[in-house]
């Protein structure tokens, strides 16, 4: 296997692992913050819904970009094989971004579920206190 392939795969794996770690830390920080200030749950729900919408749009763009880079890799490999490593790394980078975006999207969906359940719990506690 050529060196550029090995280095690209290692870099891709490192980026994905780092992205998952950051996502888990962010979830913990948000949970701790909401536990201290439950009124912030609505703000977090709104913010995460906006982020989820942006992530879905970005996901569509990334799929288009990945398709383009895969076609470019094939075309370059056929016509100008010297530039294949550059286009291979570009397609691997696009694939890494797509995977990171999918991880972000699932993380946002999980957080929204948590925040919405916390919001319902807060509403239920407030309604029982008012009765």
N, C-alpha and C positions, 0 to 999 in steps of 0.2 A: 504494500500500500504506500503511495507517495507520502512524503512528509507533510505536504499541505493538507491532505485529507486527515491525517492523524491529528495535526494541530487544530484544524477546524473542528473536528469532533470533540476534542478535549475542551476547547473554548466553548462550544455549544453546551456541553454538559455542565461546565462551570457556571455559565450564565443561567441555565435553567435551575440549578440547585440554589444559586444565590437568590433568584427571583422567588422561589418557593419559601426560602427562609425569611426574606423580607415580608412576604405576604403573611406568614404566620405571626411574625412579630407585630405587624400592623393590626391584625385581628385582636391580639392580646391587649395592645395599648388601647384600642377602641373599647373593648369590653370593660377594662379597668376604668376608663374615663366615664363610661355610661353608668357603671356601678356607683361612682362617686356623685354623678350628676344625672339622674334619670330623665330630666327634662330635655336633655340633649338628644334623646332617641329620635325624635321627629326630624331634627336637623340632620342627623346621620342618615336616616332613611332617605330624605330628599337628596342629599349629596350622593349617596350610593346609587340611587336610581338614575341620576344624571350621569354618573360615571359608567354605569352599566349600558346606558344608551350610547354613550360615546364609544365604549368598548365594542359594542355590536357593529357600529359604523366602521370602526377601525379594522375589525375582523374581516369585513367584506373587502375593504381596500387591500388588506394583507393577502387575502386569497387571490385577488387579481394580480398583485405584485409577484406572489409566488408562482403563479401560472406563467407570467411573463418571464421570470428568471429561469424557470425550467425549460421553456421554449428557447430562450437565449442560450442556455448551456448546450442544448442539443444542436442548435444552429452553429454556434461557435466551434463545437467539437467537430462538426462535419466540415466546415469551411476554413476555420483558422484554429487548428488544434493548440497552437502556442498559447492562446489566451484562455484555454479551458480552465486552468486553476483559478483565475480571477473570477470567472463566472460561476464556477463551482462554489467558491467561498461566498459569493453574493447570494446564491440560491440557498446555501446552508444558513446564512444569516437571516434570510427572509423566513425560512422554516423555523428558526429559533424564535424570531419575533412572533410568528404565528402561534407557536406553542406557549410562549410567555403570555400572549394575549388571551389564549384559551384558559390558562391558569388564573389570570387576573379575573376573567369573566366568571369562572366558577367560584372563585373566592368572593367576589362581589355578591353573587347570588346567595351564597351561604350567609354572608353578613347581613344581607337584607332580611333573610328569614329570621335570623337571631334578633335583629333590631325590631322587626314587626312583632315578634312574640314578646319582646320586652315592652314594647309600646302597649300591647294588649294587657299585659300584666299590670303596668302602671295605671292604665285606665280602670281596670278591675279593682285595684287597691283604692284608687281615688273614689270610685263609686261606692265601695263598701264603707269608706270613711265618711262620706257625705250622708249615708243613710242612717 
